[in-house]
Amino acid sequence: MTLKVVFRPVARAEFDGATLWYEDRQPGLGIQFVAEIDHAVDLASKYPDRYPVKHKEIRCISARRFPYSIFYTVESQQIVVLAVFHARRDPTVWQTRA
């Protein structure tokens, strides 16, 4: 069963900002970034319990091609994306979003 996906506003802003950053670096790279993140989010929605818990009840799936991870919680038949987070950022930022 595929769960509904809801992005918190801060996670959507991170996603959109990273997309623009990649697109500014190389035309088309932003589109590739979106496809990779969408693929990871799709996997999380299909198999929400497959990915490891990283903090409290927050799970994580990593993008394959880009240094980003998607942090999410499973809440009543949906996943809530808390962060689309670059690997070099301070993890305490996303940990406070639970």
URBEL-V465488 format. One record per residue. N is the residue number from 1. PHI is phi as a letter, one per 30 degrees, with the letter a starting at -180 (999 if undefined). PSI is psi in degrees with one decimal (999 if undefined). D_LAST is the distance of its C-alpha to the last C-alpha in Angstrom with 1 decimal. Layout:
# URBEL-V465488
N | PHI | PSI | D_LAST
N | PHI | PSI | D_LAST
This chain:
# URBEL-V465488
1 | 999 | 134.5 | 24.1
2 | c | 126.8 | 22.1
3 | d | 152.3 | 19.0
4 | d | 147.5 | 18.4
5 | c | 129.5 | 16.1
6 | b | 128.2 | 14.2
7 | c | 130.6 | 13.1
8 | d | 151.1 | 11.0
9 | e | -39.2 | 13.7
10 | d | -36.1 | 12.5
11 | d | -40.9 | 12.3
12 | d | -40.7 | 15.7
13 | d | -41.1 | 17.1
14 | d | -45.3 | 16.4
15 | d | -49.8 | 18.0
16 | d | -41.3 | 20.9
17 | d | -43.0 | 21.5
18 | d | -38.3 | 21.7
19 | d | -47.4 | 24.0
20 | d | -40.5 | 26.3
21 | e | -47.8 | 26.4
22 | d | -39.5 | 27.6
23 | d | -35.6 | 30.0
24 | d | -32.6 | 31.5
25 | d | -38.8 | 32.2
26 | a | 120.4 | 33.9
27 | e | 131.1 | 34.7
28 | j | -21.6 | 33.1
29 | d | -33.3 | 30.5
30 | d | -39.6 | 27.9
31 | d | -39.6 | 28.8
32 | d | -38.9 | 28.6
33 | d | -46.4 | 25.1
34 | e | -44.5 | 24.0
35 | d | -40.9 | 25.8
36 | d | -44.2 | 24.1
37 | d | -41.5 | 20.5
38 | e | -39.9 | 21.6
39 | d | -45.0 | 23.0
40 | d | -42.6 | 19.9
41 | d | -38.9 | 17.8
42 | d | -43.8 | 20.8
43 | d | -42.7 | 20.8
44 | d | -36.6 | 17.2
45 | d | -29.3 | 18.1
46 | d | -35.7 | 21.3
47 | b | 63.6 | 20.1
48 | d | -28.7 | 16.4
49 | c | -1.4 | 16.8
50 | d | -29.9 | 19.0
51 | c | 148.5 | 16.6
52 | d | 148.8 | 15.3
53 | d | 128.6 | 12.2
54 | c | -27.7 | 11.3
55 | a | 125.5 | 8.7
56 | h | -118.7 | 7.8
57 | c | 16.6 | 7.8
58 | d | 123.9 | 7.0
59 | c | 165.3 | 10.6
60 | b | 136.0 | 12.7
61 | b | 134.7 | 16.1
62 | c | 143.4 | 18.3
63 | d | 147.5 | 20.8
64 | d | -41.7 | 24.3
65 | c | -21.1 | 26.2
66 | c | 152.4 | 23.9
67 | d | 54.5 | 21.8
68 | b | 150.0 | 18.5
69 | b | 149.9 | 15.6
70 | c | 121.5 | 13.4
71 | c | 131.5 | 9.8
72 | b | 162.1 | 8.9
73 | b | 156.3 | 8.0
74 | c | 120.7 | 11.1
75 | b | 117.2 | 11.5
76 | h | 74.3 | 15.1
77 | i | 25.4 | 17.2
78 | a | 158.2 | 15.0
79 | c | 140.8 | 12.6
80 | c | 114.7 | 10.1
81 | d | 118.4 | 10.3
82 | c | -29.7 | 7.5
83 | a | 143.1 | 10.2
84 | c | 100.0 | 13.9
85 | b | 129.1 | 14.4
86 | d | 140.8 | 17.8
87 | d | -24.1 | 18.4
88 | c | -1.8 | 19.9
89 | d | 159.4 | 17.2
90 | d | 118.2 | 15.5
91 | d | -17.6 | 12.4
92 | d | -19.0 | 11.0
93 | d | -51.3 | 10.4
94 | d | -26.2 | 7.8
95 | d | -25.4 | 6.4
96 | d | -3.3 | 5.7
97 | d | -2.2 | 3.8
98 | d | 999 | 0.0
